[in-house]
Amino acid sequence: MSETWTFEGERTAVTAEKAVAVLRRRIAEGRLETWLTSSAGRLLSVVSNTERALVMLLDAADDPGAHAVSAGSRGVSGGFRLANGQCDTYPAADTVPLGEAFRIVRRVIGTGLPRAGAGWCSDG
């Protein structure tokens, strides 16, 4: 059985394209933090500021995981609003442009692996 993914709190599995469509809609609505859970217990998080995203992949809820990085990006990016209202700022190198975040989500949901060529930093 291959790994399937659902949005947090939902039961219906989504395809990679459906997940990106839902992410786009949620971001447009101002819901900038999204979690997906796999049938294998892995977690995929996307927190956006509408231009960039912090994308994290965890093997389990207690795993420190890893996040996508943009090598060479400088400065900081703000406006990453969590579901609890907290607004975070991250080094730009620890976030990726929103289009890249969507490519990463497609790849993880479609293959189970981060996008080839994408930089990742272990958080453990």
Backbone atoms as SQL, in Angstrom:
CREATE TABLE atoms (id INTEGER PRIMARY KEY, chain TEXT, resi INTEGER, resn TEXT, atom TEXT, x REAL, y REAL, z REAL);
INSERT INTO atoms VALUES
  (1, 'A', 1, 'MET', 'N', 0.841, -1.185, 0.000),
  (2, 'A', 1, 'MET', 'CA', 0.000, 0.000, 0.000),
  (3, 'A', 1, 'MET', 'C', 0.879, 1.239, 0.000),
  (4, 'A', 2, 'SER', 'N', 0.584, 2.177, -0.889),
  (5, 'A', 2, 'SER', 'CA', 1.386, 3.399, -0.930),
  (6, 'A', 2, 'SER', 'C', 0.859, 4.404, 0.093),
  (7, 'A', 3, 'GLU', 'N', 1.706, 5.304, 0.432),
  (8, 'A', 3, 'GLU', 'CA', 1.387, 6.349, 1.414),
  (9, 'A', 3, 'GLU', 'C', 0.358, 7.317, 0.836),
  (10, 'A', 4, 'THR', 'N', -0.648, 7.654, 1.633),
  (11, 'A', 4, 'THR', 'CA', -1.635, 8.647, 1.230),
  (12, 'A', 4, 'THR', 'C', -1.571, 9.823, 2.202),
  (13, 'A', 5, 'TRP', 'N', -2.073, 10.975, 1.765),
  (14, 'A', 5, 'TRP', 'CA', -1.997, 12.194, 2.560),
  (15, 'A', 5, 'TRP', 'C', -3.373, 12.819, 2.716),
  (16, 'A', 6, 'THR', 'N', -3.628, 13.366, 3.900),
  (17, 'A', 6, 'THR', 'CA', -4.872, 14.089, 4.183),
  (18, 'A', 6, 'THR', 'C', -4.528, 15.402, 4.869),
  (19, 'A', 7, 'PHE', 'N', -5.422, 16.374, 4.706),
  (20, 'A', 7, 'PHE', 'CA', -5.264, 17.616, 5.449),
  (21, 'A', 7, 'PHE', 'C', -5.653, 17.367, 6.892),
  (22, 'A', 8, 'GLU', 'N', -4.988, 18.044, 7.806),
  (23, 'A', 8, 'GLU', 'CA', -5.259, 17.903, 9.234),
  (24, 'A', 8, 'GLU', 'C', -6.760, 18.048, 9.501),
  (25, 'A', 9, 'GLY', 'N', -7.301, 17.086, 10.235),
  (26, 'A', 9, 'GLY', 'CA', -8.708, 17.120, 10.603),
  (27, 'A', 9, 'GLY', 'C', -9.651, 16.569, 9.553),
  (28, 'A', 10, 'GLU', 'N', -9.121, 16.120, 8.433),
  (29, 'A', 10, 'GLU', 'CA', -9.954, 15.556, 7.372),
  (30, 'A', 10, 'GLU', 'C', -9.617, 14.089, 7.170),
  (31, 'A', 11, 'ARG', 'N', -10.506, 13.362, 6.513),
  (32, 'A', 11, 'ARG', 'CA', -10.309, 11.921, 6.313),
  (33, 'A', 11, 'ARG', 'C', -10.044, 11.539, 4.869),
  (34, 'A', 12, 'THR', 'N', -10.371, 12.421, 3.938),
  (35, 'A', 12, 'THR', 'CA', -10.261, 12.097, 2.524),
  (36, 'A', 12, 'THR', 'C', -8.842, 12.348, 2.030),
  (37, 'A', 13, 'ALA', 'N', -8.238, 11.318, 1.433),
  (38, 'A', 13, 'ALA', 'CA', -6.891, 11.452, 0.875),
  (39, 'A', 13, 'ALA', 'C', -6.914, 12.404, -0.311),
  (40, 'A', 14, 'VAL', 'N', -5.822, 13.134, -0.488),
  (41, 'A', 14, 'VAL', 'CA', -5.712, 14.089, -1.584),
  (42, 'A', 14, 'VAL', 'C', -4.574, 13.707, -2.513),
  (43, 'A', 15, 'THR', 'N', -4.741, 14.064, -3.776),
  (44, 'A', 15, 'THR', 'CA', -3.660, 13.930, -4.740),
  (45, 'A', 15, 'THR', 'C', -2.723, 15.125, -4.562),
  (46, 'A', 16, 'ALA', 'N', -1.581, 15.052, -5.196),
  (47, 'A', 16, 'ALA', 'CA', -0.627, 16.159, -5.128),
  (48, 'A', 16, 'ALA', 'C', -1.239, 17.435, -5.697),
  (49, 'A', 17, 'GLU', 'N', -1.934, 17.332, -6.827),
  (50, 'A', 17, 'GLU', 'CA', -2.531, 18.518, -7.444),
  (51, 'A', 17, 'GLU', 'C', -3.655, 19.095, -6.594),
  (52, 'A', 18, 'LYS', 'N', -4.468, 18.234, -6.001),
  (53, 'A', 18, 'LYS', 'CA', -5.546, 18.692, -5.131),
  (54, 'A', 18, 'LYS', 'C', -4.964, 19.392, -3.906),
  (55, 'A', 19, 'ALA', 'N', -3.899, 18.841, -3.350),
  (56, 'A', 19, 'ALA', 'CA', -3.272, 19.457, -2.174),
  (57, 'A', 19, 'ALA', 'C', -2.791, 20.868, -2.494),
  (58, 'A', 20, 'VAL', 'N', -2.167, 21.051, -3.650),
  (59, 'A', 20, 'VAL', 'CA', -1.680, 22.383, -4.025),
  (60, 'A', 20, 'VAL', 'C', -2.853, 23.327, -4.261),
  (61, 'A', 21, 'ALA', 'N', -3.922, 22.849, -4.879),
  (62, 'A', 21, 'ALA', 'CA', -5.100, 23.693, -5.097),
  (63, 'A', 21, 'ALA', 'C', -5.692, 24.147, -3.763),
  (64, 'A', 22, 'VAL', 'N', -5.777, 23.244, -2.807),
  (65, 'A', 22, 'VAL', 'CA', -6.302, 23.591, -1.482),
  (66, 'A', 22, 'VAL', 'C', -5.354, 24.570, -0.783),
  (67, 'A', 23, 'LEU', 'N', -4.061, 24.336, -0.888),
  (68, 'A', 23, 'LEU', 'CA', -3.095, 25.265, -0.292),
  (69, 'A', 23, 'LEU', 'C', -3.247, 26.669, -0.882),
  (70, 'A', 24, 'ARG', 'N', -3.366, 26.754, -2.188),
  (71, 'A', 24, 'ARG', 'CA', -3.546, 28.059, -2.839),
  (72, 'A', 24, 'ARG', 'C', -4.796, 28.762, -2.291),
  (73, 'A', 25, 'ARG', 'N', -5.897, 28.018, -2.180),
  (74, 'A', 25, 'ARG', 'CA', -7.142, 28.592, -1.688),
  (75, 'A', 25, 'ARG', 'C', -6.997, 29.051, -0.240),
  (76, 'A', 26, 'ARG', 'N', -6.391, 28.202, 0.589),
  (77, 'A', 26, 'ARG', 'CA', -6.217, 28.557, 1.999),
  (78, 'A', 26, 'ARG', 'C', -5.366, 29.809, 2.152),
  (79, 'A', 27, 'ILE', 'N', -4.292, 29.906, 1.391),
  (80, 'A', 27, 'ILE', 'CA', -3.417, 31.080, 1.468),
  (81, 'A', 27, 'ILE', 'C', -4.176, 32.327, 1.011),
  (82, 'A', 28, 'ALA', 'N', -4.952, 32.214, -0.068),
  (83, 'A', 28, 'ALA', 'CA', -5.748, 33.340, -0.551),
  (84, 'A', 28, 'ALA', 'C', -6.768, 33.790, 0.491),
  (85, 'A', 29, 'GLU', 'N', -7.256, 32.852, 1.307),
  (86, 'A', 29, 'GLU', 'CA', -8.216, 33.165, 2.372),
  (87, 'A', 29, 'GLU', 'C', -7.543, 33.693, 3.638),
  (88, 'A', 30, 'GLY', 'N', -6.204, 33.717, 3.653),
  (89, 'A', 30, 'GLY', 'CA', -5.480, 34.188, 4.824),
  (90, 'A', 30, 'GLY', 'C', -5.178, 33.109, 5.846),
  (91, 'A', 31, 'ARG', 'N', -5.450, 31.850, 5.503),
  (92, 'A', 31, 'ARG', 'CA', -5.102, 30.725, 6.393),
  (93, 'A', 31, 'ARG', 'C', -3.717, 30.250, 5.977),
  (94, 'A', 32, 'LEU', 'N', -2.707, 30.767, 6.672),
  (95, 'A', 32, 'LEU', 'CA', -1.327, 30.630, 6.207),
  (96, 'A', 32, 'LEU', 'C', -0.579, 29.429, 6.776),
  (97, 'A', 33, 'GLU', 'N', -1.148, 28.719, 7.738),
  (98, 'A', 33, 'GLU', 'CA', -0.516, 27.516, 8.288),
  (99, 'A', 33, 'GLU', 'C', -1.368, 26.300, 7.920),
  (100, 'A', 34, 'THR', 'N', -0.743, 25.317, 7.296),
  (101, 'A', 34, 'THR', 'CA', -1.443, 24.101, 6.887),
  (102, 'A', 34, 'THR', 'C', -0.597, 22.886, 7.220),
  (103, 'A', 35, 'TRP', 'N', -1.254, 21.863, 7.753),
  (104, 'A', 35, 'TRP', 'CA', -0.601, 20.590, 8.053),
  (105, 'A', 35, 'TRP', 'C', -1.284, 19.469, 7.283),
  (106, 'A', 36, 'LEU', 'N', -0.478, 18.581, 6.734),
  (107, 'A', 36, 'LEU', 'CA', -0.975, 17.355, 6.123),
  (108, 'A', 36, 'LEU', 'C', -0.361, 16.175, 6.868),
  (109, 'A', 37, 'THR', 'N', -1.115, 15.083, 6.957),
  (110, 'A', 37, 'THR', 'CA', -0.657, 13.878, 7.640),
  (111, 'A', 37, 'THR', 'C', -0.705, 12.723, 6.662),
  (112, 'A', 38, 'SER', 'N', 0.331, 11.884, 6.690),
  (113, 'A', 38, 'SER', 'CA', 0.349, 10.726, 5.789),
  (114, 'A', 38, 'SER', 'C', -0.155, 9.483, 6.517),
  (115, 'A', 39, 'SER', 'N', -0.527, 8.497, 5.729),
  (116, 'A', 39, 'SER', 'CA', -0.985, 7.226, 6.289),
  (117, 'A', 39, 'SER', 'C', 0.132, 6.511, 7.037),
  (118, 'A', 40, 'ALA', 'N', 1.382, 6.927, 6.808),
  (119, 'A', 40, 'ALA', 'CA', 2.532, 6.349, 7.507),
  (120, 'A', 40, 'ALA', 'C', 2.874, 7.146, 8.769),
  (121, 'A', 41, 'GLY', 'N', 2.088, 8.196, 9.076),
  (122, 'A', 41, 'GLY', 'CA', 2.327, 8.996, 10.272),
  (123, 'A', 41, 'GLY', 'C', 3.240, 10.184, 10.077),
  (124, 'A', 42, 'ARG', 'N', 3.681, 10.408, 8.843),
  (125, 'A', 42, 'ARG', 'CA', 4.534, 11.572, 8.596),
  (126, 'A', 42, 'ARG', 'C', 3.684, 12.834, 8.527),
  (127, 'A', 43, 'LEU', 'N', 4.327, 13.973, 8.746),
  (128, 'A', 43, 'LEU', 'CA', 3.649, 15.264, 8.732),
  (129, 'A', 43, 'LEU', 'C', 4.354, 16.197, 7.755),
  (130, 'A', 44, 'LEU', 'N', 3.567, 16.968, 7.035),
  (131, 'A', 44, 'LEU', 'CA', 4.083, 17.963, 6.107),
  (132, 'A', 44, 'LEU', 'C', 3.411, 19.283, 6.462),
  (133, 'A', 45, 'SER', 'N', 4.214, 20.295, 6.737),
  (134, 'A', 45, 'SER', 'CA', 3.693, 21.595, 7.140),
  (135, 'A', 45, 'SER', 'C', 4.121, 22.656, 6.141),
  (136, 'A', 46, 'VAL', 'N', 3.188, 23.554, 5.838),
  (137, 'A', 46, 'VAL', 'CA', 3.482, 24.707, 4.999),
  (138, 'A', 46, 'VAL', 'C', 2.959, 25.935, 5.746),
  (139, 'A', 47, 'VAL', 'N', 3.868, 26.853, 6.070),
  (140, 'A', 47, 'VAL', 'CA', 3.497, 28.118, 6.692),
  (141, 'A', 47, 'VAL', 'C', 3.965, 29.210, 5.738),
  (142, 'A', 48, 'SER', 'N', 3.037, 30.041, 5.294),
  (143, 'A', 48, 'SER', 'CA', 3.340, 31.021, 4.258),
  (144, 'A', 48, 'SER', 'C', 3.143, 32.454, 4.749),
  (145, 'A', 49, 'ASN', 'N', 3.757, 33.373, 4.016),
  (146, 'A', 49, 'ASN', 'CA', 3.465, 34.792, 4.182),
  (147, 'A', 49, 'ASN', 'C', 2.887, 35.342, 2.880),
  (148, 'A', 50, 'THR', 'N', 2.410, 34.468, 2.024),
  (149, 'A', 50, 'THR', 'CA', 1.837, 34.674, 0.686),
  (150, 'A', 50, 'THR', 'C', 2.888, 34.828, -0.410),
  (151, 'A', 51, 'GLU', 'N', 4.147, 35.018, -0.050),
  (152, 'A', 51, 'GLU', 'CA', 5.221, 35.116, -1.040),
  (153, 'A', 51, 'GLU', 'C', 6.250, 33.999, -0.876),
  (154, 'A', 52, 'ARG', 'N', 6.510, 33.625, 0.365),
  (155, 'A', 52, 'ARG', 'CA', 7.478, 32.578, 0.681),
  (156, 'A', 52, 'ARG', 'C', 6.809, 31.605, 1.634),
  (157, 'A', 53, 'ALA', 'N', 7.452, 30.443, 1.839),
  (158, 'A', 53, 'ALA', 'CA', 6.878, 29.455, 2.751),
  (159, 'A', 53, 'ALA', 'C', 7.970, 28.712, 3.495),
  (160, 'A', 54, 'LEU', 'N', 7.665, 28.398, 4.738),
  (161, 'A', 54, 'LEU', 'CA', 8.476, 27.484, 5.523),
  (162, 'A', 54, 'LEU', 'C', 7.832, 26.115, 5.318),
  (163, 'A', 55, 'VAL', 'N', 8.561, 25.189, 4.715),
  (164, 'A', 55, 'VAL', 'CA', 8.042, 23.848, 4.428),
  (165, 'A', 55, 'VAL', 'C', 8.817, 22.855, 5.280),
  (166, 'A', 56, 'MET', 'N', 8.097, 22.135, 6.149),
  (167, 'A', 56, 'MET', 'CA', 8.731, 21.167, 7.047),
  (168, 'A', 56, 'MET', 'C', 8.184, 19.772, 6.770),
  (169, 'A', 57, 'LEU', 'N', 9.051, 18.778, 6.866),
  (170, 'A', 57, 'LEU', 'CA', 8.666, 17.378, 6.733),
  (171, 'A', 57, 'LEU', 'C', 9.168, 16.636, 7.962),
  (172, 'A', 58, 'LEU', 'N', 8.247, 15.993, 8.687),
  (173, 'A', 58, 'LEU', 'CA', 8.576, 15.265, 9.915),
  (174, 'A', 58, 'LEU', 'C', 8.197, 13.796, 9.737),
  (175, 'A', 59, 'ASP', 'N', 9.003, 12.896, 10.270),
  (176, 'A', 59, 'ASP', 'CA', 8.701, 11.470, 10.192),
  (177, 'A', 59, 'ASP', 'C', 7.606, 11.060, 11.165),
  (178, 'A', 60, 'ALA', 'N', 7.403, 11.836, 12.227),
  (179, 'A', 60, 'ALA', 'CA', 6.369, 11.578, 13.231),
  (180, 'A', 60, 'ALA', 'C', 6.169, 12.861, 14.026),
  (181, 'A', 61, 'ALA', 'N', 5.124, 12.902, 14.838),
  (182, 'A', 61, 'ALA', 'CA', 4.805, 14.111, 15.601),
  (183, 'A', 61, 'ALA', 'C', 5.942, 14.547, 16.517),
  (184, 'A', 62, 'ASP', 'N', 6.718, 13.598, 17.043),
  (185, 'A', 62, 'ASP', 'CA', 7.799, 13.949, 17.963),
  (186, 'A', 62, 'ASP', 'C', 9.159, 14.084, 17.269),
  (187, 'A', 63, 'ASP', 'N', 9.176, 13.992, 15.945),
  (188, 'A', 63, 'ASP', 'CA', 10.411, 14.108, 15.166),
  (189, 'A', 63, 'ASP', 'C', 10.718, 15.589, 14.931),
  (190, 'A', 64, 'PRO', 'N', 11.978, 16.015, 15.112),
  (191, 'A', 64, 'PRO', 'CA', 12.311, 17.411, 14.836),
  (192, 'A', 64, 'PRO', 'C', 12.199, 17.737, 13.346),
  (193, 'A', 65, 'GLY', 'N', 12.323, 16.734, 12.485),
  (194, 'A', 65, 'GLY', 'CA', 12.120, 16.904, 11.056),
  (195, 'A', 65, 'GLY', 'C', 13.211, 17.667, 10.350),
  (196, 'A', 66, 'ALA', 'N', 12.841, 18.175, 9.184),
  (197, 'A', 66, 'ALA', 'CA', 13.739, 18.952, 8.341),
  (198, 'A', 66, 'ALA', 'C', 12.888, 19.987, 7.616),
  (199, 'A', 67, 'HIS', 'N', 13.551, 21.035, 7.140),
  (200, 'A', 67, 'HIS', 'CA', 12.814, 22.052, 6.396),
  (201, 'A', 67, 'HIS', 'C', 13.560, 22.412, 5.118),
  (202, 'A', 68, 'ALA', 'N', 12.792, 22.856, 4.118),
  (203, 'A', 68, 'ALA', 'CA', 13.364, 23.268, 2.843),
  (204, 'A', 68, 'ALA', 'C', 14.107, 24.581, 3.026),
  (205, 'A', 69, 'VAL', 'N', 15.204, 24.731, 2.319),
  (206, 'A', 69, 'VAL', 'CA', 16.012, 25.950, 2.426),
  (207, 'A', 69, 'VAL', 'C', 16.282, 26.537, 1.038),
  (208, 'A', 70, 'SER', 'N', 16.578, 27.824, 1.034),
  (209, 'A', 70, 'SER', 'CA', 16.963, 28.546, -0.184),
  (210, 'A', 70, 'SER', 'C', 18.394, 29.007, -0.018),
  (211, 'A', 71, 'ALA', 'N', 19.312, 28.191, -0.471),
  (212, 'A', 71, 'ALA', 'CA', 20.722, 28.561, -0.353),
  (213, 'A', 71, 'ALA', 'C', 20.964, 29.890, -1.052),
  (214, 'A', 72, 'GLY', 'N', 21.679, 30.746, -0.399),
  (215, 'A', 72, 'GLY', 'CA', 22.023, 32.039, -0.978),
  (216, 'A', 72, 'GLY', 'C', 21.029, 33.148, -0.694),
  (217, 'A', 73, 'SER', 'N', 19.852, 32.807, -0.177),
  (218, 'A', 73, 'SER', 'CA', 18.884, 33.857, 0.172),
  (219, 'A', 73, 'SER', 'C', 19.400, 34.622, 1.382),
  (220, 'A', 74, 'ARG', 'N', 19.198, 35.915, 1.368),
  (221, 'A', 74, 'ARG', 'CA', 19.695, 36.760, 2.451),
  (222, 'A', 74, 'ARG', 'C', 18.539, 37.524, 3.092),
  (223, 'A', 75, 'GLY', 'N', 18.789, 37.965, 4.307),
  (224, 'A', 75, 'GLY', 'CA', 17.805, 38.765, 5.008),
  (225, 'A', 75, 'GLY', 'C', 16.794, 37.907, 5.741),
  (226, 'A', 76, 'VAL', 'N', 15.682, 38.532, 6.083),
  (227, 'A', 76, 'VAL', 'CA', 14.616, 37.842, 6.804),
  (228, 'A', 76, 'VAL', 'C', 13.293, 38.070, 6.083),
  (229, 'A', 77, 'SER', 'N', 12.367, 37.183, 6.355),
  (230, 'A', 77, 'SER', 'CA', 11.010, 37.308, 5.823),
  (231, 'A', 77, 'SER', 'C', 10.056, 37.240, 7.006),
  (232, 'A', 78, 'GLY', 'N', 9.099, 38.136, 7.042),
  (233, 'A', 78, 'GLY', 'CA', 8.120, 38.151, 8.121),
  (234, 'A', 78, 'GLY', 'C', 6.729, 37.870, 7.592),
  (235, 'A', 79, 'GLY', 'N', 5.768, 37.892, 8.512),
  (236, 'A', 79, 'GLY', 'CA', 4.373, 37.724, 8.143),
  (237, 'A', 79, 'GLY', 'C', 3.900, 36.289, 8.065),
  (238, 'A', 80, 'PHE', 'N', 4.643, 35.368, 8.646),
  (239, 'A', 80, 'PHE', 'CA', 4.246, 33.960, 8.645),
  (240, 'A', 80, 'PHE', 'C', 3.286, 33.754, 9.823),
  (241, 'A', 81, 'ARG', 'N', 1.990, 33.816, 9.538),
  (242, 'A', 81, 'ARG', 'CA', 0.970, 33.765, 10.597),
  (243, 'A', 81, 'ARG', 'C', 0.531, 32.327, 10.844),
  (244, 'A', 82, 'LEU', 'N', 0.715, 31.896, 12.096),
  (245, 'A', 82, 'LEU', 'CA', 0.300, 30.568, 12.514),
  (246, 'A', 82, 'LEU', 'C', -1.191, 30.558, 12.836),
  (247, 'A', 83, 'ALA', 'N', -1.760, 29.370, 12.906),
  (248, 'A', 83, 'ALA', 'CA', -3.192, 29.220, 13.173),
  (249, 'A', 83, 'ALA', 'C', -3.585, 29.831, 14.512),
  (250, 'A', 84, 'ASN', 'N', -2.647, 29.873, 15.477),
  (251, 'A', 84, 'ASN', 'CA', -2.965, 30.434, 16.797),
  (252, 'A', 84, 'ASN', 'C', -2.831, 31.958, 16.841),
  (253, 'A', 85, 'GLY', 'N', -2.553, 32.586, 15.685),
  (254, 'A', 85, 'GLY', 'CA', -2.444, 34.035, 15.608),
  (255, 'A', 85, 'GLY', 'C', -1.027, 34.565, 15.708),
  (256, 'A', 86, 'GLN', 'N', -0.097, 33.732, 16.165),
  (257, 'A', 86, 'GLN', 'CA', 1.297, 34.149, 16.270),
  (258, 'A', 86, 'GLN', 'C', 1.837, 34.474, 14.886),
  (259, 'A', 87, 'CYS', 'N', 2.598, 35.550, 14.783),
  (260, 'A', 87, 'CYS', 'CA', 3.186, 35.958, 13.512),
  (261, 'A', 87, 'CYS', 'C', 4.709, 35.844, 13.635),
  (262, 'A', 88, 'ASP', 'N', 5.301, 35.011, 12.793),
  (263, 'A', 88, 'ASP', 'CA', 6.730, 34.724, 12.886),
  (264, 'A', 88, 'ASP', 'C', 7.524, 35.363, 11.760),
  (265, 'A', 89, 'THR', 'N', 8.816, 35.527, 12.036),
  (266, 'A', 89, 'THR', 'CA', 9.801, 35.988, 11.067),
  (267, 'A', 89, 'THR', 'C', 10.893, 34.921, 11.005),
  (268, 'A', 90, 'TYR', 'N', 11.336, 34.592, 9.787),
  (269, 'A', 90, 'TYR', 'CA', 12.374, 33.577, 9.604),
  (270, 'A', 90, 'TYR', 'C', 13.475, 34.123, 8.706),
  (271, 'A', 91, 'PRO', 'N', 14.683, 33.607, 8.866),
  (272, 'A', 91, 'PRO', 'CA', 15.712, 33.941, 7.883),
  (273, 'A', 91, 'PRO', 'C', 15.224, 33.509, 6.492),
  (274, 'A', 92, 'ALA', 'N', 15.442, 34.341, 5.497),
  (275, 'A', 92, 'ALA', 'CA', 14.988, 34.011, 4.138),
  (276, 'A', 92, 'ALA', 'C', 15.562, 32.680, 3.668),
  (277, 'A', 93, 'ALA', 'N', 16.762, 32.352, 4.115),
  (278, 'A', 93, 'ALA', 'CA', 17.383, 31.087, 3.711),
  (279, 'A', 93, 'ALA', 'C', 16.621, 29.870, 4.245),
  (280, 'A', 94, 'ASP', 'N', 15.794, 30.050, 5.280),
  (281, 'A', 94, 'ASP', 'CA', 15.018, 28.947, 5.849),
  (282, 'A', 94, 'ASP', 'C', 13.615, 28.849, 5.254),
  (283, 'A', 95, 'THR', 'N', 13.345, 29.649, 4.237),
  (284, 'A', 95, 'THR', 'CA', 12.066, 29.605, 3.543),
  (285, 'A', 95, 'THR', 'C', 12.336, 29.479, 2.048),
  (286, 'A', 96, 'VAL', 'N', 11.294, 29.170, 1.296),
  (287, 'A', 96, 'VAL', 'CA', 11.418, 29.057, -0.159),
  (288, 'A', 96, 'VAL', 'C', 10.316, 29.890, -0.811),
  (289, 'A', 97, 'PRO', 'N', 10.535, 30.335, -2.046),
  (290, 'A', 97, 'PRO', 'CA', 9.460, 31.024, -2.754),
  (291, 'A', 97, 'PRO', 'C', 8.220, 30.122, -2.820),
  (292, 'A', 98, 'LEU', 'N', 7.053, 30.721, -2.835),
  (293, 'A', 98, 'LEU', 'CA', 5.809, 29.962, -2.775),
  (294, 'A', 98, 'LEU', 'C', 5.695, 28.935, -3.904),
  (295, 'A', 99, 'GLY', 'N', 6.099, 29.284, -5.108),
  (296, 'A', 99, 'GLY', 'CA', 6.065, 28.315, -6.214),
  (297, 'A', 99, 'GLY', 'C', 6.907, 27.089, -5.924),
  (298, 'A', 100, 'GLU', 'N', 8.074, 27.299, -5.333),
  (299, 'A', 100, 'GLU', 'CA', 8.937, 26.176, -4.954),
  (300, 'A', 100, 'GLU', 'C', 8.267, 25.339, -3.869),
  (301, 'A', 101, 'ALA', 'N', 7.594, 25.979, -2.927),
  (302, 'A', 101, 'ALA', 'CA', 6.877, 25.247, -1.878),
  (303, 'A', 101, 'ALA', 'C', 5.835, 24.327, -2.502),
  (304, 'A', 102, 'PHE', 'N', 5.106, 24.816, -3.501),
  (305, 'A', 102, 'PHE', 'CA', 4.102, 23.987, -4.169),
  (306, 'A', 102, 'PHE', 'C', 4.759, 22.813, -4.890),
  (307, 'A', 103, 'ARG', 'N', 5.904, 23.036, -5.521),
  (308, 'A', 103, 'ARG', 'CA', 6.621, 21.936, -6.190),
  (309, 'A', 103, 'ARG', 'C', 7.059, 20.884, -5.166),
  (310, 'A', 104, 'ILE', 'N', 7.521, 21.339, -4.012),
  (311, 'A', 104, 'ILE', 'CA', 7.938, 20.409, -2.956),
  (312, 'A', 104, 'ILE', 'C', 6.741, 19.590, -2.474),
  (313, 'A', 105, 'VAL', 'N', 5.617, 20.242, -2.232),
  (314, 'A', 105, 'VAL', 'CA', 4.413, 19.528, -1.771),
  (315, 'A', 105, 'VAL', 'C', 3.987, 18.490, -2.809),
  (316, 'A', 106, 'ARG', 'N', 3.976, 18.872, -4.084),
  (317, 'A', 106, 'ARG', 'CA', 3.618, 17.910, -5.141),
  (318, 'A', 106, 'ARG', 'C', 4.521, 16.682, -5.094),
  (319, 'A', 107, 'ARG', 'N', 5.804, 16.916, -4.962),
  (320, 'A', 107, 'ARG', 'CA', 6.775, 15.822, -4.981),
  (321, 'A', 107, 'ARG', 'C', 6.622, 14.920, -3.753),
  (322, 'A', 108, 'VAL', 'N', 6.500, 15.514, -2.559),
  (323, 'A', 108, 'VAL', 'CA', 6.372, 14.717, -1.334),
  (324, 'A', 108, 'VAL', 'C', 5.102, 13.871, -1.385),
  (325, 'A', 109, 'ILE', 'N', 3.987, 14.470, -1.781),
  (326, 'A', 109, 'ILE', 'CA', 2.735, 13.722, -1.827),
  (327, 'A', 109, 'ILE', 'C', 2.749, 12.700, -2.959),
  (328, 'A', 110, 'GLY', 'N', 3.344, 13.051, -4.082),
  (329, 'A', 110, 'GLY', 'CA', 3.374, 12.147, -5.226),
  (330, 'A', 110, 'GLY', 'C', 4.353, 10.997, -5.117),
  (331, 'A', 111, 'THR', 'N', 5.501, 11.236, -4.459),
  (332, 'A', 111, 'THR', 'CA', 6.550, 10.208, -4.420),
  (333, 'A', 111, 'THR', 'C', 6.996, 9.828, -3.021),
  (334, 'A', 112, 'GLY', 'N', 6.648, 10.656, -2.038),
  (335, 'A', 112, 'GLY', 'CA', 7.116, 10.416, -0.671),
  (336, 'A', 112, 'GLY', 'C', 8.470, 11.027, -0.382),
  (337, 'A', 113, 'LEU', 'N', 9.077, 11.635, -1.398),
  (338, 'A', 113, 'LEU', 'CA', 10.424, 12.191, -1.249),
  (339, 'A', 113, 'LEU', 'C', 10.431, 13.695, -1.504),
  (340, 'A', 114, 'PRO', 'N', 11.338, 14.413, -0.851),
  (341, 'A', 114, 'PRO', 'CA', 11.480, 15.840, -1.173),
  (342, 'A', 114, 'PRO', 'C', 11.889, 16.006, -2.637),
  (343, 'A', 115, 'ARG', 'N', 11.588, 17.154, -3.198),
  (344, 'A', 115, 'ARG', 'CA', 11.907, 17.425, -4.588),
  (345, 'A', 115, 'ARG', 'C', 13.406, 17.315, -4.835),
  (346, 'A', 116, 'ALA', 'N', 13.774, 16.618, -5.899),
  (347, 'A', 116, 'ALA', 'CA', 15.181, 16.479, -6.269),
  (348, 'A', 116, 'ALA', 'C', 15.769, 17.864, -6.497),
  (349, 'A', 117, 'GLY', 'N', 16.931, 18.104, -5.950),
  (350, 'A', 117, 'GLY', 'CA', 17.606, 19.376, -6.113),
  (351, 'A', 117, 'GLY', 'C', 17.225, 20.425, -5.082),
  (352, 'A', 118, 'ALA', 'N', 16.149, 20.173, -4.335),
  (353, 'A', 118, 'ALA', 'CA', 15.750, 21.137, -3.299),
  (354, 'A', 118, 'ALA', 'C', 16.674, 20.969, -2.095),
  (355, 'A', 119, 'GLY', 'N', 17.048, 22.074, -1.494),
  (356, 'A', 119, 'GLY', 'CA', 17.894, 22.021, -0.316),
  (357, 'A', 119, 'GLY', 'C', 17.062, 21.729, 0.929),
  (358, 'A', 120, 'TRP', 'N', 17.614, 20.924, 1.818),
  (359, 'A', 120, 'TRP', 'CA', 16.928, 20.584, 3.070),
  (360, 'A', 120, 'TRP', 'C', 17.903, 20.712, 4.224),
  (361, 'A', 121, 'CYS', 'N', 17.393, 21.149, 5.342),
  (362, 'A', 121, 'CYS', 'CA', 18.187, 21.291, 6.566),
  (363, 'A', 121, 'CYS', 'C', 17.524, 20.467, 7.660),
  (364, 'A', 122, 'SER', 'N', 18.284, 19.573, 8.274),
  (365, 'A', 122, 'SER', 'CA', 17.760, 18.778, 9.379),
  (366, 'A', 122, 'SER', 'C', 17.580, 19.660, 10.601),
  (367, 'A', 123, 'ASP', 'N', 16.453, 19.507, 11.273),
  (368, 'A', 123, 'ASP', 'CA', 16.172, 20.286, 12.471),
  (369, 'A', 123, 'ASP', 'C', 16.503, 19.522, 13.741),
  (370, 'A', 124, 'GLY', 'N', 17.107, 18.365, 13.601),
  (371, 'A', 124, 'GLY', 'CA', 17.398, 17.524, 14.759),
  (372, 'A', 124, 'GLY', 'C', 18.774, 17.657, 15.277);
